[in-house]
Amino acid sequence: MPAAATSASIENSLAWLADARARTDRLFGVVRDAHLYDRPIPERHRIVFYVGHLEAFDWNLLREAVHVRAPWRPDFDRLFAFGIDPVGGGLPTDGPEDWPAIEEVRRYDAEIREALDAGLGSAMRAASAAERQSLDRRLNVAIEHRLMHEETLCYMFHRLPYERKNRWEQAATPIPLRAMRPEMLEIPAGVARMGLRRDGGARFGWDNEFEAHEVNVPAFRMDRFMVTNGEFLGFVETGGYARPEFWTEEDWRWISAAGVRHPAFWNHKQGEWHWRGMFEEISLPLDWPVYVSHAEAAAYARWVRKSLPSEAQWQRAAYGESAADERAFPWGNGPASAQRGNFDFGRFDPAPVHAWPESRGAFGVEGMIGNGWEWTSSRFAPFPGFEPFSFYPGYSANFFDGKHFTMKGGSPRTALSMLRPSFRNWFQAYYPYVYAGFRCVSA
């Protein structure tokens, strides 16, 4: 018997996919065609790879489920299948000449979309309940994978010279000014509820979000706001990058080999610090969150005699309450809106860390959703009861290697669907490009 899927639910899923496609299509328009073969970040593929990758991923994931048959390009299916873990695997050495013409890639993309669009609706309507659930999960994987890459593409495009981009004017909600008073707040001892229940009716979660469990967290203190550019500048200008006592032995080897580094997107010009925005360079906004690698965040925390929060501490501070229940968002169960944070593609750049008092959680901490991912001290690892996706076994498991650290919260370019409490992001300690900042904790 076919699943009892309503026409409305099917159309909603397909509309969500169409919206995600429209977002990435528009974003590629930021790059002038002559520079689609550029590699803005040495550790990543050239931009042209991502033009083909998003559709190849969807095709490789969904073609069997929708029973589509068409004359394809198996060479492109392989060429565009997988990205690069951006640290530790050696830098790619390909040249622009090693990639197909952009016209061929775009034709490949169009054919895949046409075939999937023709097959998805009918496959979902004809599926049994179990088949529909499996297909719906795969469709969610395809959509969120694409939205994750929109964020990746943004921080790649941030590195492109301005003359290689088409300026994109983005109307953002004005931010009211208010006084900022940095302080540490008391987070009482209690339970952090981690992850999702498989039988809990959650619409979707990645494999690393399961299984739900509780962690008892002793009382601690946490920064009310994310660490700002101005605060981090104190570490920079007092020689923090030249003092090994603030770095682990491994981190110090990295910083020494790389030379003195400064936070991503900063340029020191004419005695002033500047921020490299997406479309223009501006004087460094001292009240914006600093974006740094995990190694740099941990060094700063030692400098101020604090530490980075564990994943459970971060979860407790963001979503915990004095009562037994947790909130859907730090501010409660009300919807995520532009008055509560900098997320869901609202801006290309961050904003003052104290700009959203309506984001305040039960314990007073502010801005924990959006404006920059937040590094934790926890290495990315499976939750108890972890089971990899059968159709995508390496999504998380390949990164349970002790080298990746969990990040929480979201950035200005993080999609609304990934602001759920259970969502986990991760990167290696020496990757300086991602939109990631931090806040500190102490006993």
PyMOL commands that set and color helices and strands:
alter all, ss='L'
color gray80, all
select helices_A, chain A and resi 7-28+33-35+47-66+74-79+96-98+102-126+129-157+162-164+207-209+229-237+240-242+244-246+249-258+294-303+311-319+357-359+394-397+416-419
alter helices_A, ss='H'
color red, helices_A
select strands_A, chain A and resi 184-187+190-194+213-217+220-223+266-269+272-276+281-283+373-379+404-408+425-428+436-437+441-442
alter strands_A, ss='S'
color yellow, strands_A
deselect
rebuild
show_as cartoon
